[in-house]
C-alpha cells in the first residue's frame, strides 16, 4: 500500500459542526481522498483521538470564544505545518458574532446563574490569535472547496481563488437579479463568489456568508439598499454581516 500523502486533523471550536458535515457529505470523492490522506482527530467522524502527533494540515472550524479555546488553538498551530480556517465562524466570527444585545444579558438568558461562572468573550475569528495559511469561506463551505484544497495541498500547491462577486455567477446562470429587479436586499454585489450563486438561484437572498469580495463597493450597495426602502441602520447591519465591515 502506498504511503499517505497528508496527515490531517479536523478541529471544532464554537460552531455547529456544519463544516465537518460538508466534508463527510462528499461520499463520491471520499474513497479517492482516503487513498492520499490519513485523518486524525475528526470529532464528527470518530470519538477516538489519535494523540498529539505533528500533522501536515489542521482544518479548523468555529470561532474562538474562551481562554480554553485559545490554548487549544495555539497547540494546534504548533502541531501543524498548515492551518486552514474553514467556514464563516472561523473566518469572521460568523453567526456567533451577530449578537446585537448585551453579551452578558444573552448569557444570563441562556445559562441563568451558571452563566456567571463561564469564562468567555465575544466570538472572534481564528486569525486574531494565530497565523492562517488558507481560508475556505461559506456557511457552510462548498464541498468542492474542501476537496480542492486538500487535493491541491497533496500535489504541492494551493487551489485557485475566486475573485469575482456572487453577482457574476448569477449573470452566468442567467438568474433574475434579486436586488435590481426584485428590489430585495441581496448582498451578492459585495460577496465573493465560489458558491455558484446557490441561494440566489433558488430566489433566496445572498446573506454574504462567503465574506466580502476584494474591492467591494459597499458605498454603492448602501445607496441601493436605501433606494429599496431599507433604513440606514438596517442597511449597515446587512453590509456588516460576515465580516463585511472589515477592510
Buried (B, 14 or more C-beta within 10 A) or exposed (E): EEEBBBBBBBBBBBBBBBBBBBBBEBEEBBEEBEEBBBBBBBBBEEEEEBEEEEBBBBBBBBBBBBEEBBEBBEEBBEBBEBBBBBBBBBBBBBBBBEBEEEEEEEBBEEEEEEBEEEEBEEBBBBBEBBEBBBBBBBBBBBBBBBBBBBBBBBEEEBBEEBEBBBBBBBBEEEBEBBBBEEEBBBBBBBBBBBBBBBBBBEEEBBBBBBBBBEEBEBEEBBEBBEEBEBEEEEBBBBBBBBBBEEE
